Structures are given as structure tokens and as C-alpha cells.
Amino acid sequence: MVKNYKEVKFFLFTNSYSCKKIALYLKGKFWGKKLNKAIKRLSVVLDLGYKQIADFIIFGTKPKCPYRKLPGSFKIYLEIESELSKLSEEKLDEYSTALEDYQRRLLYPAIERAVGNLLENVEDDNKFQRLSEEKFKYAIYTYYKVVRRYGLPTMRNISFLLSIIRITNDTKGR
């Protein structure tokens, strides 16, 4: 079964930390025609379908997984993105400060937690430590490989994407 590149890209994007932050920003900042323009601009910037992104942001329609069994690289990517979301919520709840303070300090702890989650049924602490150190570098490599292959946004370029959407949305309305 051949998977469509854009279908896989959209699935990975909608399950990412970046997508959650972008969708939250767009729904909070724009409404009506301006929201539609912002979604259109996002679809152009990310090279994804407008209708898919609009349905996701406006109605919360999530795509189904295009695979019966996810490939290992996608599991690692999605686990890291899930941990990024959890860590950012924990940091915001714990310290009540802006998320930007923590963006650069969240990725490696998220990768460590994801690697720990993916290591199953390891009873010995020494063996767990050794395996997690071995898998950590592989997880970093795999994460960035998936990001690069599918052109997905990371937490570092969320603000850049939002500034592109904001600038183009503001200037076209004048």
C-alpha cells in the first residue's frame, strides 16, 4: 500500500507540538475572513491542503493514521512531539511564565523522556541507562530526519511561521 507524501506529512503535522501551538494562536488571534486568510497562508507556507488545515483548525478534525503499523521513525517523532507538549504544559503550570523562556530547554528532556517511554520491559537500571544513552543519539537523528524529509515545523521556527502569517494577513487587508 503506497502512502501519499502529503497525507503522511499532514498526519505528522497535526500530531505535532508545533501544530497545536499554531492552531491555538490562529484561533485566538484571527476570526472570520482573516482566519481563513491565515489558514490559506499557512497551507501555502507548509505546502499542505487548505481544506485539510481548515477542517483541522476550525472543526478539530484529525486525520486517521495512514499506516496500520507506524514505522519506527514516526513512532520516535510522535513520541518526542507528545513529550514536548507535556513538558511545555508542565513548565507553564509549574512556573507560570512565557513558553519562549523554555523552548530551547525542552527538546532534549523531551527526547530523553521519549526514549525512556519507548524502552519497554527493561528491569535492570544499568541496562536501561546504557540502552537509553545508545538510543538518545539515534532518536535525535531520527527526529530531525523526519522533520527534514517532510518539511515539518519545529518549536524553534513556530514564531517565524506565525510572523509570516501575521505580516501577510495584516498587509493584504489594507
C-alpha positions as CSV (number, residue, x, y, z in Angstrom):
1,M,0.0,0.0,0.0
2,V,1.6,3.2,-1.2
3,K,1.3,6.2,1.1
4,N,0.8,9.7,-0.2
5,Y,3.6,12.0,0.9
6,K,1.1,14.9,1.7
7,E,-1.1,12.5,3.6
8,V,1.7,11.4,5.8
9,K,3.0,14.9,6.2
10,F,-0.4,16.2,7.3
11,F,-0.8,13.3,9.8
12,L,2.6,14.1,11.3
13,F,2.0,17.8,11.3
14,T,-1.4,17.6,13.1
15,N,0.1,15.4,15.8
16,S,3.0,17.7,16.5
17,Y,3.6,20.3,19.2
18,S,4.1,23.0,16.6
19,C,0.7,22.4,15.1
20,K,-1.1,22.6,18.4
21,K,0.6,26.0,19.1
22,I,0.0,27.3,15.6
23,A,-3.7,26.3,15.7
24,L,-4.1,27.8,19.2
25,Y,-2.6,31.1,18.0
26,L,-4.6,31.3,14.9
27,K,-7.9,30.6,16.6
28,G,-7.1,33.1,19.3
29,K,-5.8,35.9,17.0
30,F,-8.0,35.7,13.9
31,W,-11.6,35.0,13.1
32,G,-13.9,35.1,10.1
33,K,-12.3,36.0,6.8
34,K,-9.0,36.8,8.5
35,L,-8.8,33.3,9.9
36,N,-9.5,31.9,6.5
37,K,-6.7,34.0,5.0
38,A,-4.3,33.0,7.8
39,I,-5.1,29.3,7.2
40,K,-4.7,29.8,3.5
41,R,-1.3,31.4,4.1
42,L,-0.3,28.5,6.5
43,S,-1.3,25.9,3.9
44,V,0.9,27.7,1.3
45,V,3.9,28.0,3.6
46,L,3.7,24.4,4.7
47,D,2.6,23.1,1.3
48,L,-0.5,21.3,2.6
49,G,-4.1,21.3,1.5
50,Y,-6.2,24.3,2.6
51,K,-9.3,22.3,3.3
52,Q,-7.5,19.8,5.5
53,I,-5.9,22.5,7.6
54,A,-9.1,24.5,7.8
55,D,-11.1,21.4,8.9
56,F,-8.4,20.7,11.5
57,I,-8.1,24.2,12.9
58,I,-11.7,25.3,12.8
59,F,-13.5,22.0,13.5
60,G,-10.8,19.9,15.1
61,T,-11.0,17.1,12.5
62,K,-7.9,14.9,13.0
63,P,-6.7,12.7,10.1
64,K,-6.5,9.0,10.5
65,C,-3.1,7.3,10.6
66,P,-2.1,6.4,7.1
67,Y,-0.4,3.2,8.3
68,R,-1.7,0.1,10.1
69,K,1.5,-0.1,12.0
70,L,3.6,3.1,12.3
71,P,7.2,2.9,11.1
72,G,9.8,3.2,13.9
73,S,11.0,6.7,12.8
74,F,7.4,8.0,13.0
75,K,6.9,6.5,16.4
76,I,10.0,8.3,17.7
77,Y,8.9,11.6,16.1
78,L,5.4,11.4,17.5
79,E,6.6,10.3,21.0
80,I,9.0,13.3,21.1
81,E,6.3,15.7,20.0
82,S,4.0,14.3,22.6
83,E,6.6,14.8,25.3
84,L,7.2,18.3,24.1
85,S,3.6,19.1,24.6
86,K,3.6,17.5,28.1
87,L,6.8,19.3,29.1
88,S,5.6,22.7,27.9
89,E,2.4,22.3,29.9
90,E,4.2,21.2,33.0
91,K,6.7,24.1,32.8
92,L,3.9,26.6,32.2
93,D,1.9,25.2,35.1
94,E,4.9,25.0,37.4
95,Y,6.5,28.4,36.8
96,S,3.6,30.4,35.2
97,T,5.9,32.2,32.7
98,A,6.1,32.5,29.0
99,L,6.8,29.5,26.9
100,E,9.5,31.2,25.0
101,D,11.8,31.0,28.0
102,Y,11.8,27.2,27.8
103,Q,11.7,26.5,24.1
104,R,15.4,25.8,23.8
105,R,15.5,23.8,27.1
106,L,12.6,21.4,26.2
107,L,13.7,19.4,23.3
108,Y,16.5,17.3,24.9
109,P,14.4,16.5,28.0
110,A,11.5,15.5,25.7
111,I,13.8,13.3,23.7
112,E,15.1,11.7,26.9
113,R,11.6,11.0,28.1
114,A,10.5,9.7,24.7
115,V,13.5,7.3,24.6
116,G,12.6,6.1,28.1
117,N,9.0,5.6,27.1
118,L,10.0,3.6,24.0
119,L,12.3,1.3,26.0
120,E,9.9,-1.4,27.2
121,N,10.3,-4.1,29.8
122,V,13.8,-3.3,30.9
123,E,14.1,-4.3,34.5
124,D,17.8,-3.7,35.2
125,D,18.6,0.0,35.9
126,N,22.1,-0.3,34.5
127,K,20.9,-1.9,31.3
128,F,18.1,0.8,31.0
129,Q,20.7,3.6,31.4
130,R,23.0,2.0,28.8
131,L,20.2,1.5,26.3
132,S,18.8,5.0,26.8
133,E,22.2,6.5,26.1
134,E,22.6,4.5,23.0
135,K,19.1,5.3,21.7
136,F,19.3,9.0,22.6
137,K,21.6,9.9,19.6
138,Y,19.6,7.7,17.3
139,A,16.4,9.5,18.5
140,I,17.8,13.0,17.8
141,Y,19.0,11.8,14.3
142,T,15.6,10.2,13.5
143,Y,13.6,13.3,14.8
144,Y,15.5,15.7,12.5
145,K,15.5,13.2,9.6
146,V,11.6,13.1,9.7
147,V,11.4,16.9,10.2
148,R,13.7,17.5,7.2
149,R,12.1,14.9,4.9
150,Y,8.6,16.1,5.4
151,G,9.3,19.8,5.9
152,L,7.7,19.9,9.3
153,P,8.0,22.9,11.6
154,T,9.8,22.6,14.9
155,M,9.4,24.5,18.1
156,R,12.2,26.8,17.0
157,N,10.5,28.1,13.9
158,I,7.0,28.4,15.2
159,S,7.4,32.1,15.8
160,F,8.9,32.6,12.3
161,L,5.9,30.9,10.7
162,L,3.5,32.9,12.8
163,S,5.2,36.2,11.8
164,I,4.9,35.3,8.1
165,I,1.2,34.6,8.6
166,R,0.7,37.7,10.7
167,I,2.6,40.0,8.3
168,T,0.9,38.8,5.1
169,N,-2.5,38.8,6.8
170,D,-2.1,42.3,8.0
171,T,-0.8,43.8,4.8
172,K,-3.3,42.3,2.5
173,G,-6.2,43.7,4.4
174,R,-5.1,47.4,4.0
